[in-house]
């Protein structure tokens, strides 16, 4: 137990020299935001870091539990894979720009899933999810140097956009209940809904 606590303290990253705007981890985001926008709250860095670290983990856990209590399917395994990628980008204390490339496969899968939902059973929420995904895609691909000083630490860091992608996935997975059914039952349910 003591070795685990020592390891946890070693990876906490509170003295990490790589805390800059190109590091999209929760630690870098919180540290930059508090140091530059809210210095009066900087003494509470550990608390804020814990909250911003737990947020993506809790979203991931909600989706994982939602799928794991259902019968296994290849589609559900793909969804758990999709929701895991954003967590891999924001959880370590060092997550530089080059790690953002793994999000694009995730975004492509999520776009395919959302477009399939739109073609099979169109709903206004699907279009909002599609728009939100495009916003995330544009924000992640934009260089941090294009933001002005006022928005620099809030908008230039990609942490919030990665978290938004995770929230969109959570919303999509929890609001579309027909995807975890076996394919013939799912096709029949969709046909009945469109009739």
Contact map, one row per residue, 1 for C-alpha under 8 A:
111110000000000000000000000000000000000000000000000000000000000000000000000000000000000000000000000000000000000000000000000000000000000000000000000000000000000000000000000000000000000000000000000
111111000000000000000000000000000000000000000000000000000000000000000000000000000000000000000000000000000000000000000000000000000000000000000000000000000000000000000000000000000000000000000000000
111111100000000000000000000000000000000000000000000000000000000000000000000000000000000000000000000000000000000000000000000000000000000000000000000000000000000000000000000000000000000000000000000
111111110000000000000000000000000000000000000000000000000000000000000000000000000000000000000000000000000000000000000000000000000000000000000000000000000000000000000000000000000000000000000000000
111111111000000000000000000000000000000000000000000000000000000000000000000000000000000000000000000000000000000000000000000000000000000000000000000000000000000000000000000000000000000000000000000
011111111100000000000000000000000000000000000000000000000000000000000000000000000000000000000000000000000000000000000000000000000000000000000000000000000000000000000000000000000000000000000000000
001111111110000000000000000000000000000000000000000000000000000000000000000000000000000000000000000000000000000000000000000000000000000000000000000000000000000000000000000000000000000000000000000
000111111111000000000000000000000000000000000000000000000000000000000000000000000000000000000000000000000000000000000000000000000000000000000000000000000000000000000000000000000000000000000000000
000011111111000000000000000000000000000000000000000000000000000000000000000000000000000000000000000000000000000000000000000000000000000000000000000000000000000000000000000000000000000000000000000
000001111111100000000000000000000000000000000000000000000000000000000000000000000000000000000000000000000000000000000000000000000000000000000000000000000000000000000000000000000000000000000000000
000000111111100000000000000000000000000000000000000000000000000000000000000000000000000000001000000000000000000000000000000000000000000000000000000000000000000000000000000000000000000000000000000
000000011111110000000000000000000000000000000000000000000000000000000000000000000000000000001000000000000000000000000000000000000000000000000000000000000000000000000000000000000000000000000000000
000000000111111100000000001000000000000000000000000000000000000000000000000000000000000000001000000000000000000000000000000000000000000000000000000000000000000000000000000000000000000000000000000
000000000001111100000000001000000000000000000100000000000000000000000000000000000000000000000000000000000000000000000000000000000000000000000000000000000000000000000000000000000000000000000000000
000000000000111110000000000000000000000000000000000000000000000000000000000000000000000000000000000000000000000000000000000000000000000000000000000000000000000000000000000000000000000000000000000
000000000000111111100000000000000000000000000000000000000000000000000000000000000000000000001000000000000000000000000000000000000000000000000000000000000000000000000000000000000000000000000000000
000000000000001111100000000000000000000000000000000000000000000000000000000000000000000000000000000000000000000000000000000000000000000000000000000000000000000000000000000000000000000000000000000
000000000000000111110010000100000000000000000000000000000000000000000000000000000000000000000100000000000000000000000000000000000000000000000000000000000000000000000000000000000000000000000000000
000000000000000111111010001100110000000000000000000000000000000000000000000000000000000000000100000000000000000000000000000000000000000000000000000000000000000000000000000000000000000000000000000
000000000000000001111110000100010000000000000000000000000000000000000000000000000000000000000000000000000000000000000000000000000000000000000000000000000000000000000000000000000000000000000000000
000000000000000000111111000110010000000000000000000000000000000000000000000000000000000000000000000000000000000000000000000000000000000000000001000000001001100000000000000000000000000000000000000
000000000000000000011111000000000000000000000000000000000000000000000000000000000000000000000001100000000000000000000000000000000000000000000001000000000000100000000000000000000000000000000000000
000000000000000001111111100110000000000000000000000000000000000000000000000000000000000000000111100000000000000000000000000000000000000000000000000000000000100000000000000000000000000000000000000
000000000000000000001111110110000000000000000000000000000000000000000000000000000000000011000111100000000000000000000000000000000000000000000000000000000000111000000000000000000000000000000000000
000000000000000000000011111110000000000000000000000000000000000000000000000000000000000011111111000000000000000000000000000000000000000000000000000000000000001000000000000000000000000000000000000
000000000000000000000001111111000000000000000000100110000000000000000000000000000000000001111000000000000000000000000000000000000000000000000000000000000000001000000000000000000000000000000000000
000000000000110000100000111111100000000000000000100110000000000000000000000000000000000000001000000000000000000000000000000000000000000000000000000000000000000000000000000000000000000000000000000
000000000000000001111011111111110000000000000000000000000000000000000000000000000000000000001100000000000000000000000000000000000000000000000000000000000000000000000000000000000000000000000000000
000000000000000000001011111111111000000000000000000000000000000000000000000000000000000000000000000000000000000000000000000000000000000000000000000000001100101000000000000000000000000000000000000
000000000000000000000000011111111100000000001001100100000000000000000000000000000000000000000000000000000000000000000000000000000000000000000000000000000000000000000000000000000000000000000000000
000000000000000000100000001111111110000001001000100000000000000000000000000000000000000000000000000000000000000000000000000000000000000000000000000000000000000000000000000000000000000000000000000
000000000000000000111000000111111111100000000000000000000000000000000000000000000000000000000000000000000000000000000000000000000000000000000000000000001000000000000000000000000000000000000000000
000000000000000000000000000011111111110000000000000000000000000000000000000000000000000000000000000000000000000000000000000000000000000000000000000000001100000000000000000000000000000000000000000
000000000000000000000000000001111111111111001000000000000000000000000000000000000000000000000000000000000000000000000000000000000000000000000000000000000000000000000000000000000000000000000000000
000000000000000000000000000000111111111001000000000000000000000000000000000000000000000000000000000000000000000000000000000000000000000000000000000000000000000000000000000000000000000000000000000
000000000000000000000000000000011111111000000000000000000000000000000000000000000000000000000000000000000000000000000000000000000000000000000000000000001000000000000000000000000000000000000000000
000000000000000000000000000000011111111000000000000000000000000000000000000000000000000000000000000000000000000000000000000000000000000000000000000000001000000000000000000000000000000000000000000
000000000000000000000000000000001111111111000000000000000000000000000000000000000000000000000000000000000000000000000000000000000000000000000000000000000000000000000000000000000000000000000000000
000000000000000000000000000000000111111111000000000000000000000000000000000000000000000000000000000000000000000000000000000000000000000000000000000000000000000000000000000000000000000000000000000
000000000000000000000000000000000100011111100000000000000000000000000000000000000000000000000000000000000000000000000000000000000000000000000000000000000000000000000000000000000000000000000000000
000000000000000000000000000000000100011111111000000000000000000000000000000000000000000000000000000000000000000000000000000000000000000000000000000000000000000000000000000000000000000000000000000
000000000000000000000000000000100110011111111000000000000000000000000000000000000000000000000000000000000000000000000000000000000000000000000000000000000000000000000000000000000000000000000000000
000000000000000000000000000000000000000111111100000000000000000000000000000000000000000000000000000000000000000000000000000000000000000000000000000000000000000000000000000000000000000000000000000
000000000000000000000000000000000000000011111111000000000000000000000000000000000000000000000000000000000000000000000000000000000000000000000000000000000000000000000000000000000000000000000000000
000000000000000000000000000001100100000011111111100000000000000000000000000000000000000000000000000000000000000000000000000000000000000000000000000000000000000000000000000000000000000000000000000
000000000000010000000000000000000000000000111111110000000000000000000000000000000000000000000000000000000000000000000000000000000000000000000000000000000000000000000000000000000000000000000000000
000000000000000000000000000000000000000000011111111000000000000000000000000000000000000000000000000000000000000000000000000000000000000000000000000000000000000000000000000000000000000000000000000
000000000000000000000000000001000000000000011111111100000000000000000000000000000000000000000000000000000000000000000000000000000000000000000000000000000000000000000000000000000000000000000000000
000000000000000000000000011001100000000000001111111110000000000000000000000000000000000000000000000000000000000000000000000000000000000000000000000000000000000000000000000000000000000000000000000
000000000000000000000000000000000000000000000111111111000000000000000000000000000000000000000000000000000000000000000000000000000000000000000000000000000000000000000000000000000000000000000000000
000000000000000000000000000000000000000000000011111111100000000000000000000000000000000000000000000000000000000000000000000000000000000000000000000000000000000000000000000000000000000000000000000
000000000000000000000000011001000000000000000001111111110000000000000000000000000000000000000000000000000000000000000000000000000000000000000000000000000000000000000000000000000000000000000000000
000000000000000000000000011000000000000000000000111111111000000000000000000000000000000001100000000000000000000000000000000000000000000000000000000000000000000000000000000000000000000000000000000
000000000000000000000000000000000000000000000000011111111100000000000000000000000000000000000000000000000000000000000000000000000000000000000000000000000000000000000000000000000000000000000000000
000000000000000000000000000000000000000000000000001111111110000000000000000000000000000000000000000000000000000000000000000000000000000000000000000000000000000000000000000000000000000000000000000
000000000000000000000000000000000000000000000000000111111111000000000000000000000000011001100000000000000000000000000000000000000000000000000000000000000000000000100100000000000000000000000000000
000000000000000000000000000000000000000000000000000011111111100000000000000000000000001000000000000000000000000000000000000000000000000000000000000000000000000000000000000000000000000000000000000
000000000000000000000000000000000000000000000000000001111111110000000000000000000000000000000000000000000000000000000000000000000000000000000000000000000000000000000000000000000000000000000000000
000000000000000000000000000000000000000000000000000000111111111000000000000000000000000000000000000000000000000000000000000000000000000000000000000000000000000000000110010000000000000000000000000
000000000000000000000000000000000000000000000000000000011111111100000000000000000011001000000000000000000000000000000000000000000000000000000000000000000000000000000100000000000000000000000000000
000000000000000000000000000000000000000000000000000000001111111110000000000000000000000000000000000000000000000000000000000000000000000000000000000000000000000000000000000000000000000000000000000
000000000000000000000000000000000000000000000000000000000111111111000000000000000000000000000000000000000000000000000000000000000000000000000000000000000000000000000000010000000000000000000000000
000000000000000000000000000000000000000000000000000000000011111111100000000000010010000000000000000000000000000000000000000000000000000000000000000000000000000000000000010011000000000000000000000
000000000000000000000000000000000000000000000000000000000001111111110000000000010000000000000000000000000000000000000000000000000000000000000000000000000000000000000000000000000000000000000000000
000000000000000000000000000000000000000000000000000000000000111111111000000000000000000000000000000000000000000000000000000000000000000000000000000000000000000000000000000000000000000000000000000
000000000000000000000000000000000000000000000000000000000000011111111100000000000000000000000000000000000000000000000000000000000000000000000000000000000000000000000000000001000000000000000000000
000000000000000000000000000000000000000000000000000000000000001111111110000100010000000000000000000000000000000000000000000000000000000000000000000000000000000000000000000000000000000000000000000
000000000000000000000000000000000000000000000000000000000000000111111111000000000000000000000000000000000000000000000000000000000000000000000000000000000000000000000000000000000000000000000000000
000000000000000000000000000000000000000000000000000000000000000011111110000000000000000000000000000000000000000000000000000000000000000000000000000000000000000000000000000000000000000000000000000
000000000000000000000000000000000000000000000000000000000000000001111111000000000000000000000000000000000000000000000000000000000000000000000000000000000000000000000000000000000001000000000000000
000000000000000000000000000000000000000000000000000000000000000000111111100000000000000000000000000000000000000000000000000000000000000000000000000000000000000000000000000000000000000000000000000
000000000000000000000000000000000000000000000000000000000000000000010111110110000000000000000000000000000000000000000000000000000000000000000000000000000000000000000000000000000000000000000000000
000000000000000000000000000000000000000000000000000000000000000000000011111110000000000000000000000000000000000000000000000000000000000000000000000000000000000000000000000000000001000000000000000
000000000000000000000000000000000000000000000000000000000000000000000001111111000000000000000000000000000000000000000000000000000000000000000000000000000000000000000000000000000000000000000000000
000000000000000000000000000000000000000000000000000000000000000000000000111111100000000000000000000000000000000000000000000000000000000000000000000000000000000000000000000000000011000000000000000
000000000000000000000000000000000000000000000000000000000000000000100001111111110000000000000000000000000000000000000000000000000000000000000000000000000000000000000000000000000001000000000000000
000000000000000000000000000000000000000000000000000000000000000000000001111111111000000000000000000000000000000000000000000000000000000000000000000000000000000000000000000000000000000000000000000
000000000000000000000000000000000000000000000000000000000000000000000000011111111100000000000000000000000000000000000000000000000000000000000000000000000000000000000000000000000000000000000000000
000000000000000000000000000000000000000000000000000000000000000000000000001111111110000000000000000000000000000000000000000000000000000000000000000000000000000000000000000000000000000000000000000
000000000000000000000000000000000000000000000000000000000000001100100000000111111111000000000000000000000000000000000000000000000000000000000000000000000000000000000000000000000000000000000000000
000000000000000000000000000000000000000000000000000000000000000000000000000011111111100000000000000000000000000000000000000000000000000000000000000000000000000000000000000000000000000000000000000
000000000000000000000000000000000000000000000000000000000000000000000000000001111111110000000000000000000100110000000000000000000000000000000000000000000000000000000000000000000000000000000000000
000000000000000000000000000000000000000000000000000000000001001000000000000000111111111000000000000000000000000000000000000000000000000000000000000000000000000000000100110000000000000000000000000
000000000000000000000000000000000000000000000000000000000001000000000000000000011111111100000000000000000000000000000000000000000000000000000000000000000000000000000000000000000000000000000000000
000000000000000000000000000000000000000000000000000000000000000000000000000000001111111110000000000001100100000000000000000000000000000000000000000000000000000000000000000000000000000000000000000
000000000000000000000000000000000000000000000000000000010000000000000000000000000111111111000000000000100000000000000000000000000000000000000000000000000000000001101100000000000000000000000000000
000000000000000000000000000000000000000000000000000000011001000000000000000000000011111111100000000000000000000000000000000000000000000000000000000000000000000000000000000000000000000000000000000
000000000000000000000000000000000000000000000000000000000000000000000000000000000001111111110000000000000000000000000000000000000000000000000000000000000000000000000000000000000000000000000000000
000000000000000000000001100000000000000000000000000000000000000000000000000000000000111111110010001100000000000000000000000000000000000000000000000000000000000001000000000000000000000000000000000
000000000000000000000001110000000000000000000000000010010000000000000000000000000000011111111010000000000000000000000000000000000000000000000000000000000000001001000000000000000000000000000000000
000000000000000000000000110000000000000000000000000010010000000000000000000000000000001111111000000000000000000000000000000000000000000000000000000000000000000000000000000000000000000000000000000
000000000000000000000000110000000000000000000000000000000000000000000000000000000000000111111110000000000000000000000000000000000000000000000000000000000000000000000000000000000000000000000000000
000000000011100100000000111100000000000000000000000000000000000000000000000000000000000001111110000000000000000000000000000000000000000000000000000000000000000000000000000000000000000000000000000
000000000000000001100011100100000000000000000000000000000000000000000000000000000000000000011111000000000000000000000000000000000000000000000000000000000000000000000000000000000000000000000000000
000000000000000000000011100000000000000000000000000000000000000000000000000000000000000011011111101000000000000000000000000000000000000000000000000000000000000000000000000000000000000000000000000
000000000000000000000111100000000000000000000000000000000000000000000000000000000000000000000111111100000000000000000000000000000000000000000000000000000000000000000000000000000000000000000000000
000000000000000000000111000000000000000000000000000000000000000000000000000000000000000000000011111110000000000000000000000000000000000000000000000000000000000000000000000000000000000000000000000
000000000000000000000000000000000000000000000000000000000000000000000000000000000000000000000001111110000000000000000000000000000000000000000000000000000000000000000000000000000000000000000000000
000000000000000000000000000000000000000000000000000000000000000000000000000000000000000010000011111111100000000000000000000000000000000000000000000000000000000000000000000000000000000000000000000
000000000000000000000000000000000000000000000000000000000000000000000000000000000000000010000001111111110000000000000000000000000000000000010000000000000000000000000000000000000000000000000000000
000000000000000000000000000000000000000000000000000000000000000000000000000000000000000000000000111111111000000000000000000000000000000000000000000000000000000000000000000000000000000000000000000
000000000000000000000000000000000000000000000000000000000000000000000000000000000000100000000000001111111100000000000000000000000000000000000000000000000000000000000000000000000000000000000000000
000000000000000000000000000000000000000000000000000000000000000000000000000000000000110000000000001111111110000000000000000000000000000000000000000000000000000000000000000000000000000000000000000
000000000000000000000000000000000000000000000000000000000000000000000000000000000000000000000000000111111111000000000000000000000000000010000000000000000000000000000000000000000000000000000000000
000000000000000000000000000000000000000000000000000000000000000000000000000000000000000000000000000011111111100000000000000000000000000000000000000000000000000000000000000000000000000000000000000
000000000000000000000000000000000000000000000000000000000000000000000000000000000100100000000000000001111111110000000000000000000000000000000000000000000000000000000000000000000000000000000000000
000000000000000000000000000000000000000000000000000000000000000000000000000000000000000000000000000000111111111000000000000000000000100010000000000000000000000000000000000000000000000000000000000
000000000000000000000000000000000000000000000000000000000000000000000000000000000000000000000000000000011111111100000000000000000000000000000000000000000000000000000000000000000000000000000000000
000000000000000000000000000000000000000000000000000000000000000000000000000000000100000000000000000000001111111110000000000000000000000000000000000000000000000000000000000000000000000000000000000
000000000000000000000000000000000000000000000000000000000000000000000000000000000100000000000000000000000111111111000000000000000000000000000000000000000000000000000000100000000000000000000000000
000000000000000000000000000000000000000000000000000000000000000000000000000000000000000000000000000000000011111111100000000000000100100000000000000000000000000000000000000000000000000000000000000
000000000000000000000000000000000000000000000000000000000000000000000000000000000000000000000000000000000001111111110000000000000000000000000000000000000000000000000000000000000000000000000000000
000000000000000000000000000000000000000000000000000000000000000000000000000000000000000000000000000000000000111111111000000000000000000000000000000000000000000000000000000000000000000000000000000
000000000000000000000000000000000000000000000000000000000000000000000000000000000000000000000000000000000000011111111100000001001100000000000000000000000000000000000000000100000000000000000000000
000000000000000000000000000000000000000000000000000000000000000000000000000000000000000000000000000000000000001111111110000000000100000000000000000000000000000000000000000000000000000000000000000
000000000000000000000000000000000000000000000000000000000000000000000000000000000000000000000000000000000000000111111111000000000000000000000000000000000000000000000000000000000000000000000000000
000000000000000000000000000000000000000000000000000000000000000000000000000000000000000000000000000000000000000011111111110001000000000000000000000000000000000000000000000000000000000000000000000
000000000000000000000000000000000000000000000000000000000000000000000000000000000000000000000000000000000000000001111111111001100000000000000000000000000000000000000000000000000000000000000000000
000000000000000000000000000000000000000000000000000000000000000000000000000000000000000000000000000000000000000000111111110000000000000000000000000000000000000000000000000000000000000000000000000
000000000000000000000000000000000000000000000000000000000000000000000000000000000000000000000000000000000000000000011111110000000000000000000000000000000000000000000000000000000000000000000100000
000000000000000000000000000000000000000000000000000000000000000000000000000000000000000000000000000000000000000000001111111000000000000000000000000000000000000000000000000000000000000000000100110
000000000000000000000000000000000000000000000000000000000000000000000000000000000000000000000000000000000000000000001111111101000000000000000000000000000000000000000000000000000000000000000000000
000000000000000000000000000000000000000000000000000000000000000000000000000000000000000000000000000000000000000000000100111111100000000000000000000000000000000000000000000000000000000000000000000
000000000000000000000000000000000000000000000000000000000000000000000000000000000000000000000000000000000000000000000000011111110000000000000000000000000000000000000000000000000000000000000000000
000000000000000000000000000000000000000000000000000000000000000000000000000000000000000000000000000000000000000000000000001111111000000000000000000000000000000000000000000000000000000000000000000
000000000000000000000000000000000000000000000000000000000000000000000000000000000000000000000000000000000000000001001100011111111100000000000000000000000000000000000000000100000000000000000000000
000000000000000000000000000000000000000000000000000000000000000000000000000000000000000000000000000000000000000000000100001111111110000000000000000000000000000000000000000000000000000000000000000
000000000000000000000000000000000000000000000000000000000000000000000000000000000000000000000000000000000000000000000000000111111111000000000000000000000000000000000000000000000000000000000000000
000000000000000000000000000000000000000000000000000000000000000000000000000000000000000000000000000000000000000001000000000011111111100000000000000000000000000000000001000100000000000000000000000
000000000000000000000000000000000000000000000000000000000000000000000000000000000000000000000000000000000000001001100000000001111111110000000000000000000000000000000000000000000000000000000000000
000000000000000000000000000000000000000000000000000000000000000000000000000000000000000000000000000000000000000000000000000000111111111000000000000000000000000000000000000000000000000000000000000
000000000000000000000000000000000000000000000000000000000000000000000000000000000000000000000000000000000000000000000000000000011111111100000000000000000000000000001001000000000000000000000000000
000000000000000000000000000000000000000000000000000000000000000000000000000000000000000000000000000000000010001000000000000000001111111110000000000000000000000000001001000000000000000000000000000
000000000000000000000000000000000000000000000000000000000000000000000000000000000000000000000000000000000000000000000000000000000111111111000000000000000000000000000000000000000000000000000000000
000000000000000000000000000000000000000000000000000000000000000000000000000000000000000000000000000000000000000000000000000000000011111111100000000000000000000000000000000000000000000000000000000
000000000000000000000000000000000000000000000000000000000000000000000000000000000000000000000000000000000000000000000000000000000001111111110000000000000000000011011000000000000000000000000000000
000000000000000000000000000000000000000000000000000000000000000000000000000000000000000000000000000000010010000000000000000000000000111111111000000000000000000000000000000000000000000000000000000
000000000000000000000000000000000000000000000000000000000000000000000000000000000000000000000000000000000000000000000000000000000000011111111100000000000000000000000000000000000000000000000000000
000000000000000000000000000000000000000000000000000000000000000000000000000000000000000000000000000000000000000000000000000000000000001111111100000000000000010010000000000000000000000000000000000
000000000000000000000000000000000000000000000000000000000000000000000000000000000000000000000000000100000000000000000000000000000000000111111110000000000000010011000000000000000000000000000000000
000000000000000000000000000000000000000000000000000000000000000000000000000000000000000000000000000000000000000000000000000000000000000011111110000000000000000000000000000000000000000000000000000
000000000000000000000000000000000000000000000000000000000000000000000000000000000000000000000000000000000000000000000000000000000000000001111111010000000000000000000000000000000000000000000000000
000000000000000000000000000000000000000000000000000000000000000000000000000000000000000000000000000000000000000000000000000000000000000000011111110000000001000000000000000000000000000000000000000
000000000000000000001100000000000000000000000000000000000000000000000000000000000000000000000000000000000000000000000000000000000000000000000111111000010001100000000000000000000000000000000000000
000000000000000000000000000000000000000000000000000000000000000000000000000000000000000000000000000000000000000000000000000000000000000000000011111100000001000000000000000000000000000000000000000
000000000000000000000000000000000000000000000000000000000000000000000000000000000000000000000000000000000000000000000000000000000000000000000111111100000000000000000000000000000000000000000000000
000000000000000000000000000000000000000000000000000000000000000000000000000000000000000000000000000000000000000000000000000000000000000000000001111110110011000000000000000000000000000000000000000
000000000000000000000000000000000000000000000000000000000000000000000000000000000000000000000000000000000000000000000000000000000000000000000000111111110000000000000000000000000000000000000000000
000000000000000000000000000000000000000000000000000000000000000000000000000000000000000000000000000000000000000000000000000000000000000000000000001111111000000000000000000000000000000000000000000
000000000000000000000000000000000000000000000000000000000000000000000000000000000000000000000000000000000000000000000000000000000000000000000000000111111000000000000000000000000000000000000000000
000000000000000000000000000000000000000000000000000000000000000000000000000000000000000000000000000000000000000000000000000000000000000000000000001111111111000000000000000000000000000000000000000
000000000000000000000000000000000000000000000000000000000000000000000000000000000000000000000000000000000000000000000000000000000000000000000001001111111111100000000000000000000000000000000000000
000000000000000000001000000010011001100000000000000000000000000000000000000000000000000000000000000000000000000000000000000000000000000000000000000011111111100000000000000000000000000000000000000
000000000000000000000000000010001000000000000000000000000000000000000000000000000000000000000000000000000000000000000000000000000000000000000000000000111111100100000000000000000000000000000000000
000000000000000000000000000000000000000000000000000000000000000000000000000000000000000000000000000000000000000000000000000000000000000000000000001000111111110100000000000000000000000000000000000
000000000000000000001000000000000000000000000000000000000000000000000000000000000000000000000000000000000000000000000000000000000000000000000011101000111111110000000000000000000000000000000000000
000000000000000000001111000010000000000000000000000000000000000000000000000000000000000000000000000000000000000000000000000000000000000000000001000000011111111100000000000000000000000000000000000
000000000000000000000001000000000000000000000000000000000000000000000000000000000000000000000000000000000000000000000000000000000000000000110000000000000011111111000000000000000000000000000000000
000000000000000000000001110010000000000000000000000000000000000000000000000000000000000001000000000000000000000000000000000000000000000000000000000000000000111111100000000000000000000000000000000
000000000000000000000000000000000000000000000000000000000000000000000000000000000000000000000000000000000000000000000000000000000000000000000000000000000110111111110000000000000000000000000000000
000000000000000000000000000000000000000000000000000000000000000000000000000000000000000000000000000000000000000000000000000000000000000100110000000000000000011111111000000000000000000000000000000
000000000000000000000000000000000000000000000000000000000000000000000000000000000000010011000000000000000000000000000000000000000000000100010000000000000000011111111100000000000000000000000000000
000000000000000000000000000000000000000000000000000000010000000000000000000000000000010000000000000000000000000000000000000000000000000000000000000000000000001111111110000000000000000000000000000
000000000000000000000000000000000000000000000000000000000000000000000000000000000000000000000000000000000000000000000000000000000000000100000000000000000000000111111111000000000000000000000000000
000000000000000000000000000000000000000000000000000000000000000000000000000000000000010000000000000000000000000000000000000000000001100100000000000000000000000011111111100000000000000000000000000
000000000000000000000000000000000000000000000000000000010011000000000000000000000010010000000000000000000000000000000000000000000000000000000000000000000000000001111111110000000000000000000000000
000000000000000000000000000000000000000000000000000000000010000000000000000000000000000000000000000000000000000000000000000000000000000000000000000000000000000000111111111000000000000000000000000
000000000000000000000000000000000000000000000000000000000000000000000000000000000000000000000000000000000000000000000000000000001001100000000000000000000000000000011111111100000000000000000000000
000000000000000000000000000000000000000000000000000000000000000000000000000000000010000000000000000000000000010000000000000000000000000000000000000000000000000000001111111110000000000000000000000
000000000000000000000000000000000000000000000000000000000010011000000000000000000010000000000000000000000000000000000000000000000000000000000000000000000000000000000111111111000000000000000000000
000000000000000000000000000000000000000000000000000000000000000000000000000000000000000000000000000000000000000000000000000000000000000000000000000000000000000000000011111111100000000000000000000
000000000000000000000000000000000000000000000000000000000000000000000000000000000000000000000000000000000000000001000000000001001000000000000000000000000000000000000001111111110000000000000000000
000000000000000000000000000000000000000000000000000000000000001000000000000000000000000000000000000000000000000000000000000000000000000000000000000000000000000000000000111111111000000000000000000
000000000000000000000000000000000000000000000000000000000000001001000000000000000000000000000000000000000000000000000000000000000000000000000000000000000000000000000000011111111000000000000000000
000000000000000000000000000000000000000000000000000000000000000000000000000000000000000000000000000000000000000000000000000000000000000000000000000000000000000000000000001111111000000000000000000
000000000000000000000000000000000000000000000000000000000000000000000000000000000000000000000000000000000000000000000000000000000000000000000000000000000000000000000000000111111110000000000000000
000000000000000000000000000000000000000000000000000000000000000000000000000000000000000000000000000000000000000000000000000000000000000000000000000000000000000000000000000011111111000000000000000
000000000000000000000000000000000000000000000000000000000000000000000000000000000000000000000000000000000000000000000000000000000000000000000000000000000000000000000000000000011111100001001100000
000000000000000000000000000000000000000000000000000000000000000000000000001000000000000000000000000000000000000000000000000000000000000000000000000000000000000000000000000000011111100001000000000
000000000000000000000000000000000000000000000000000000000000000000000100101100000000000000000000000000000000000000000000000000000000000000000000000000000000000000000000000000001111110000000000000
000000000000000000000000000000000000000000000000000000000000000000000000000000000000000000000000000000000000000000000000000000000000000000000000000000000000000000000000000000000111111011000000000
000000000000000000000000000000000000000000000000000000000000000000000000000000000000000000000000000000000000000000000000000000000000000000000000000000000000000000000000000000000001111111000000000
000000000000000000000000000000000000000000000000000000000000000000000000000000000000000000000000000000000000000000000000000000000000000000000000000000000000000000000000000000000000111111100000000
000000000000000000000000000000000000000000000000000000000000000000000000000000000000000000000000000000000000000000000000000000000000000000000000000000000000000000000000000000000000011111110000000
000000000000000000000000000000000000000000000000000000000000000000000000000000000000000000000000000000000000000000000000000000000000000000000000000000000000000000000000000000000000111111111000000
000000000000000000000000000000000000000000000000000000000000000000000000000000000000000000000000000000000000000000000000000000000000000000000000000000000000000000000000000000000110111111111100000
000000000000000000000000000000000000000000000000000000000000000000000000000000000000000000000000000000000000000000000000000000000000000000000000000000000000000000000000000000000000001111111110000
000000000000000000000000000000000000000000000000000000000000000000000000000000000000000000000000000000000000000000000000000000000000000000000000000000000000000000000000000000000000000111111111000
000000000000000000000000000000000000000000000000000000000000000000000000000000000000000000000000000000000000000000000000000000000000000000000000000000000000000000000000000000000100000011111111100
000000000000000000000000000000000000000000000000000000000000000000000000000000000000000000000000000000000000000000000001100000000000000000000000000000000000000000000000000000000100000001111111110
000000000000000000000000000000000000000000000000000000000000000000000000000000000000000000000000000000000000000000000000000000000000000000000000000000000000000000000000000000000000000000111111111
000000000000000000000000000000000000000000000000000000000000000000000000000000000000000000000000000000000000000000000000000000000000000000000000000000000000000000000000000000000000000000011111111
000000000000000000000000000000000000000000000000000000000000000000000000000000000000000000000000000000000000000000000000100000000000000000000000000000000000000000000000000000000000000000001111111
000000000000000000000000000000000000000000000000000000000000000000000000000000000000000000000000000000000000000000000000100000000000000000000000000000000000000000000000000000000000000000000111111
000000000000000000000000000000000000000000000000000000000000000000000000000000000000000000000000000000000000000000000000000000000000000000000000000000000000000000000000000000000000000000000011111
